Structures are given as C-alpha cells and as structure tokens.
Amino acid sequence: MTHIIGETCIGTKDTSCVDVCPVDCIHPTKDAAQFEKADMLYIDPDTCIDCGLCVDECPVQAIFPEEDLPEEWRKYIAINVEWFQTQ
C-alpha cells in the first residue's frame, strides 16, 4: 500500500508534506523545474514506505492511505502513478 494525494492539492501544492517525508517520495519539490507546471504534488508509489507522516502535515487534507481514499478520488491513484512514469 501507499499514500495518495488527491483533489484538494490541486492549486495548493503546500510542500509541508515534502519536508516531513523520510524517503523523498513526494514531488515535485519547490526547487524542481516541474513545480510551476504541476497542478498538484504526487507520491511515488514505488518509493513511499507508507509511514503516514505526510497525512497530518497536509493543510488541505489531500493525502490518504490508498485503502481510505474517498471513492470519488480513486482516479488519483492512476494520476499519481502516471506522473512518475512521465518524468
């Protein structure tokens, strides 16, 4: 399992979750070239260790364990995966 960033991150891109991630799985970071172009932040499912530290740091409650992701946000599982496949 992994964590997923969902809809409420769009346009917000608050990077407090990036700061607490022990494995650097949330991208793009503020200093990355893709940051301005990205609509939201994304969690790399291959790197995420499912620690959950990012969940409480998110000011817009956009991060969920995959199994707790609201049904209407299920599409963000693929959106997170696809972002890393295209980078």
TIVO-2410 file (N, C-alpha, C; in nm, 3 decimals):
# residues 87
REC num residu      c1      c2      c3 atome chaine
REC   1      M   0.083  -0.120   0.000     N      A
REC   1      M   0.000   0.000   0.000    CA      A
REC   1      M   0.087   0.125   0.000     C      A
REC   2      T   0.027   0.233  -0.042     N      A
REC   2      T   0.095   0.361  -0.046    CA      A
REC   2      T  -0.005   0.469  -0.008     C      A
REC   3      H   0.042   0.588   0.001     N      A
REC   3      H  -0.046   0.702   0.023    CA      A
REC   3      H  -0.070   0.771  -0.111     C      A
REC   4      I  -0.183   0.838  -0.121     N      A
REC   4      I  -0.224   0.903  -0.245    CA      A
REC   4      I  -0.257   1.049  -0.215     C      A
REC   5      I  -0.214   1.137  -0.302     N      A
REC   5      I  -0.252   1.277  -0.293    CA      A
REC   5      I  -0.370   1.299  -0.386     C      A
REC   6      G  -0.474   1.362  -0.333     N      A
REC   6      G  -0.597   1.379  -0.409    CA      A
REC   6      G  -0.628   1.522  -0.446     C      A
REC   7      E  -0.751   1.542  -0.482     N      A
REC   7      E  -0.802   1.663  -0.546    CA      A
REC   7      E  -0.774   1.795  -0.475     C      A
REC   8      T  -0.781   1.797  -0.343     N      A
REC   8      T  -0.766   1.926  -0.274    CA      A
REC   8      T  -0.624   1.982  -0.280     C      A
REC   9      C  -0.530   1.905  -0.331     N      A
REC   9      C  -0.394   1.956  -0.350    CA      A
REC   9      C  -0.385   2.041  -0.477     C      A
REC  10      I  -0.476   2.022  -0.569     N      A
REC  10      I  -0.471   2.096  -0.695    CA      A
REC  10      I  -0.476   2.246  -0.667     C      A
REC  11      G  -0.375   2.314  -0.717     N      A
REC  11      G  -0.365   2.459  -0.698    CA      A
REC  11      G  -0.306   2.500  -0.565     C      A
REC  12      T  -0.298   2.409  -0.470     N      A
REC  12      T  -0.244   2.442  -0.338    CA      A
REC  12      T  -0.094   2.416  -0.334     C      A
REC  13      K  -0.057   2.293  -0.361     N      A
REC  13      K   0.083   2.249  -0.363    CA      A
REC  13      K   0.160   2.295  -0.239     C      A
REC  14      D   0.099   2.284  -0.123     N      A
REC  14      D   0.169   2.315   0.002    CA      A
REC  14      D   0.274   2.205   0.022     C      A
REC  15      T   0.397   2.242   0.042     N      A
REC  15      T   0.505   2.143   0.048    CA      A
REC  15      T   0.543   2.100   0.190     C      A
REC  16      S   0.458   2.125   0.287     N      A
REC  16      S   0.489   2.080   0.422    CA      A
REC  16      S   0.499   1.927   0.428     C      A
REC  17      C   0.426   1.859   0.342     N      A
REC  17      C   0.435   1.713   0.336    CA      A
REC  17      C   0.572   1.668   0.284     C      A
REC  18      V   0.627   1.745   0.192     N      A
REC  18      V   0.759   1.713   0.136    CA      A
REC  18      V   0.864   1.721   0.247     C      A
REC  19      D   0.853   1.821   0.333     N      A
REC  19      D   0.951   1.843   0.439    CA      A
REC  19      D   0.957   1.728   0.539     C      A
REC  20      V   0.845   1.660   0.564     N      A
REC  20      V   0.845   1.553   0.664    CA      A
REC  20      V   0.866   1.414   0.606     C      A
REC  21      C   0.865   1.401   0.476     N      A
REC  21      C   0.879   1.269   0.414    CA      A
REC  21      C   1.022   1.216   0.432     C      A
REC  22      P   1.037   1.101   0.498     N      A
REC  22      P   1.171   1.048   0.523    CA      A
REC  22      P   1.236   0.981   0.401     C      A
REC  23      V   1.159   0.955   0.296     N      A
REC  23      V   1.214   0.886   0.180    CA      A
REC  23      V   1.207   0.968   0.051     C      A
REC  24      D   1.172   1.095   0.062     N      A
REC  24      D   1.170   1.184  -0.055    CA      A
REC  24      D   1.084   1.128  -0.169     C      A
REC  25      C   0.958   1.092  -0.135     N      A
REC  25      C   0.872   1.033  -0.238    CA      A
REC  25      C   0.766   1.129  -0.290     C      A
REC  26      I   0.763   1.253  -0.240     N      A
REC  26      I   0.661   1.350  -0.282    CA      A
REC  26      I   0.726   1.454  -0.372     C      A
REC  27      H   0.671   1.467  -0.491     N      A
REC  27      H   0.729   1.557  -0.592    CA      A
REC  27      H   0.620   1.628  -0.670     C      A
REC  28      P   0.649   1.732  -0.740     N      A
REC  28      P   0.779   1.798  -0.747    CA      A
REC  28      P   0.803   1.886  -0.625     C      A
REC  29      T   0.928   1.902  -0.591     N      A
REC  29      T   0.966   1.990  -0.482    CA      A
REC  29      T   0.969   2.133  -0.534     C      A
REC  30      K   0.971   2.230  -0.444     N      A
REC  30      K   0.968   2.371  -0.485    CA      A
REC  30      K   1.084   2.409  -0.575     C      A
REC  31      D   1.199   2.344  -0.559     N      A
REC  31      D   1.316   2.378  -0.640    CA      A
REC  31      D   1.325   2.299  -0.771     C      A
REC  32      A   1.229   2.214  -0.797     N      A
REC  32      A   1.228   2.135  -0.920    CA      A
REC  32      A   1.171   2.216  -1.036     C      A
REC  33      A   1.223   2.191  -1.153     N      A
REC  33      A   1.177   2.262  -1.272    CA      A
REC  33      A   1.028   2.239  -1.299     C      A
REC  34      Q   0.976   2.124  -1.262     N      A
REC  34      Q   0.836   2.090  -1.289    CA      A
REC  34      Q   0.738   2.153  -1.190     C      A
REC  35      F   0.788   2.214  -1.082     N      A
REC  35      F   0.698   2.261  -0.976    CA      A
REC  35      F   0.593   2.360  -1.028     C      A
REC  36      E   0.633   2.459  -1.103     N      A
REC  36      E   0.539   2.560  -1.151    CA      A
REC  36      E   0.438   2.503  -1.249     C      A
REC  37      K   0.479   2.406  -1.327     N      A
REC  37      K   0.391   2.347  -1.428    CA      A
REC  37      K   0.293   2.245  -1.369     C      A
REC  38      A   0.331   2.183  -1.259     N      A
REC  38      A   0.246   2.078  -1.200    CA      A
REC  38      A   0.123   2.138  -1.134     C      A
REC  39      D   0.010   2.071  -1.151     N      A
REC  39      D  -0.115   2.116  -1.089    CA      A
REC  39      D  -0.120   2.085  -0.940     C      A
REC  40      M  -0.046   1.980  -0.901     N      A
REC  40      M  -0.051   1.931  -0.763    CA      A
REC  40      M   0.079   1.858  -0.733     C      A
REC  41      L   0.090   1.807  -0.611     N      A
REC  41      L   0.204   1.723  -0.574    CA      A
REC  41      L   0.162   1.577  -0.592     C      A
REC  42      Y   0.262   1.489  -0.602     N      A
REC  42      Y   0.236   1.348  -0.629    CA      A
REC  42      Y   0.324   1.262  -0.540     C      A
REC  43      I   0.274   1.145  -0.501     N      A
REC  43      I   0.350   1.050  -0.422    CA      A
REC  43      I   0.392   0.934  -0.511     C      A
REC  44      D   0.522   0.907  -0.512     N      A
REC  44      D   0.575   0.795  -0.590    CA      A
REC  44      D   0.540   0.664  -0.518     C      A
REC  45      P   0.455   0.581  -0.577     N      A
REC  45      P   0.413   0.458  -0.510    CA      A
REC  45      P   0.526   0.356  -0.493     C      A
REC  46      D   0.630   0.368  -0.575     N      A
REC  46      D   0.742   0.275  -0.564    CA      A
REC  46      D   0.838   0.314  -0.453     C      A
REC  47      T   0.831   0.439  -0.407     N      A
REC  47      T   0.922   0.488  -0.304    CA      A
REC  47      T   0.854   0.502  -0.168     C      A
REC  48      C   0.726   0.531  -0.167     N      A
REC  48      C   0.651   0.552  -0.043    CA      A
REC  48      C   0.662   0.430   0.048     C      A
REC  49      I   0.694   0.453   0.176     N      A
REC  49      I   0.704   0.343   0.273    CA      A
REC  49      I   0.581   0.336   0.361     C      A
REC  50      D   0.480   0.412   0.328     N      A
REC  50      D   0.352   0.408   0.398    CA      A
REC  50      D   0.364   0.447   0.545     C      A
REC  51      C   0.451   0.544   0.573     N      A
REC  51      C   0.472   0.585   0.712    CA      A
REC  51      C   0.360   0.676   0.763     C      A
REC  52      G   0.297   0.750   0.672     N      A
REC  52      G   0.185   0.835   0.710    CA      A
REC  52      G   0.221   0.971   0.767     C      A
REC  53      L   0.349   1.005   0.774     N      A
REC  53      L   0.388   1.135   0.830    CA      A
REC  53      L   0.331   1.252   0.751     C      A
REC  54      C   0.312   1.235   0.624     N      A
REC  54      C   0.262   1.342   0.539    CA      A
REC  54      C   0.115   1.375   0.563     C      A
REC  55      V   0.040   1.279   0.609     N      A
REC  55      V  -0.106   1.296   0.624    CA      A
REC  55      V  -0.140   1.413   0.715     C      A
REC  56      D  -0.083   1.416   0.833     N      A
REC  56      D  -0.114   1.523   0.929    CA      A
REC  56      D  -0.056   1.658   0.890     C      A
REC  57      E   0.046   1.658   0.806     N      A
REC  57      E   0.108   1.784   0.765    CA      A
REC  57      E   0.031   1.857   0.656     C      A
REC  58      C  -0.053   1.786   0.585     N      A
REC  58      C  -0.126   1.846   0.473    CA      A
REC  58      C  -0.236   1.938   0.524     C      A
REC  59      P  -0.227   2.068   0.493     N      A
REC  59      P  -0.327   2.163   0.543    CA      A
REC  59      P  -0.463   2.154   0.474     C      A
REC  60      V  -0.469   2.084   0.362     N      A
REC  60      V  -0.596   2.073   0.289    CA      A
REC  60      V  -0.650   1.929   0.287     C      A
REC  61      Q  -0.596   1.845   0.373     N      A
REC  61      Q  -0.639   1.705   0.387    CA      A
REC  61      Q  -0.651   1.633   0.252     C      A
REC  62      A  -0.544   1.642   0.175     N      A
REC  62      A  -0.542   1.581   0.043    CA      A
REC  62      A  -0.477   1.443   0.040     C      A
REC  63      I  -0.415   1.401   0.150     N      A
REC  63      I  -0.337   1.276   0.149    CA      A
REC  63      I  -0.408   1.169   0.231     C      A
REC  64      F  -0.422   1.052   0.168     N      A
REC  64      F  -0.490   0.939   0.231    CA      A
REC  64      F  -0.412   0.810   0.206     C      A
REC  65      P  -0.419   0.715   0.300     N      A
REC  65      P  -0.374   0.580   0.265    CA      A
REC  65      P  -0.463   0.532   0.150     C      A
REC  66      E  -0.407   0.457   0.059     N      A
REC  66      E  -0.482   0.413  -0.059    CA      A
REC  66      E  -0.616   0.350  -0.023     C      A
REC  67      E  -0.617   0.270   0.083     N      A
REC  67      E  -0.741   0.200   0.119    CA      A
REC  67      E  -0.846   0.293   0.179     C      A
REC  68      D  -0.809   0.412   0.221     N      A
REC  68      D  -0.903   0.508   0.279    CA      A
REC  68      D  -0.938   0.624   0.185     C      A
REC  69      L  -0.886   0.618   0.065     N      A
REC  69      L  -0.912   0.723  -0.033    CA      A
REC  69      L  -1.061   0.731  -0.064     C      A
REC  70      P  -1.120   0.851  -0.056     N      A
REC  70      P  -1.263   0.862  -0.089    CA      A
REC  70      P  -1.290   0.808  -0.229     C      A
REC  71      E  -1.403   0.743  -0.246     N      A
REC  71      E  -1.438   0.679  -0.374    CA      A
REC  71      E  -1.428   0.776  -0.492     C      A
REC  72      E  -1.473   0.900  -0.472     N      A
REC  72      E  -1.469   0.998  -0.582    CA      A
REC  72      E  -1.327   1.040  -0.619     C      A
REC  73      W  -1.229   1.003  -0.539     N      A
REC  73      W  -1.089   1.035  -0.567    CA      A
REC  73      W  -1.008   0.915  -0.614     C      A
REC  74      R  -1.071   0.803  -0.639     N      A
REC  74      R  -0.998   0.682  -0.679    CA      A
REC  74      R  -0.913   0.704  -0.803     C      A
REC  75      K  -0.956   0.796  -0.890     N      A
REC  75      K  -0.879   0.822  -1.013    CA      A
REC  75      K  -0.740   0.877  -0.983     C      A
REC  76      Y  -0.720   0.932  -0.864     N      A
REC  76      Y  -0.589   0.989  -0.829    CA      A
REC  76      Y  -0.483   0.883  -0.803     C      A
REC  77      I  -0.524   0.759  -0.787     N      A
REC  77      I  -0.425   0.651  -0.778    CA      A
REC  77      I  -0.347   0.646  -0.909     C      A
REC  78      A  -0.419   0.640  -1.019     N      A
REC  78      A  -0.354   0.636  -1.151    CA      A
REC  78      A  -0.284   0.767  -1.183     C      A
REC  79      I  -0.342   0.879  -1.143     N      A
REC  79      I  -0.281   1.009  -1.170    CA      A
REC  79      I  -0.144   1.020  -1.103     C      A
REC  80      N  -0.133   0.973  -0.978     N      A
REC  80      N  -0.005   0.976  -0.908    CA      A
REC  80      N   0.097   0.886  -0.978     C      A
REC  81      V   0.057   0.764  -1.015     N      A
REC  81      V   0.147   0.671  -1.083    CA      A
REC  81      V   0.193   0.728  -1.216     C      A
REC  82      E   0.098   0.779  -1.294     N      A
REC  82      E   0.129   0.830  -1.428    CA      A
REC  82      E   0.226   0.947  -1.424     C      A
REC  83      W   0.216   1.032  -1.323     N      A
REC  83      W   0.307   1.147  -1.316    CA      A
REC  83      W   0.452   1.100  -1.308     C      A
REC  84      F   0.478   0.996  -1.232     N      A
REC  84      F   0.614   0.947  -1.219    CA      A
REC  84      F   0.659   0.870  -1.342     C      A
REC  85      Q   0.568   0.812  -1.417     N      A
REC  85      Q   0.604   0.740  -1.540    CA      A
REC  85      Q   0.643   0.837  -1.651     C      A
REC  86      T   0.595   0.960  -1.643     N      A
REC  86      T   0.625   1.057  -1.748    CA      A
REC  86      T   0.742   1.149  -1.714     C      A
REC  87      Q   0.798   1.135  -1.599     N      A
REC  87      Q   0.909   1.221  -1.557    CA      A
REC  87      Q   1.043   1.162  -1.594     C      A
***
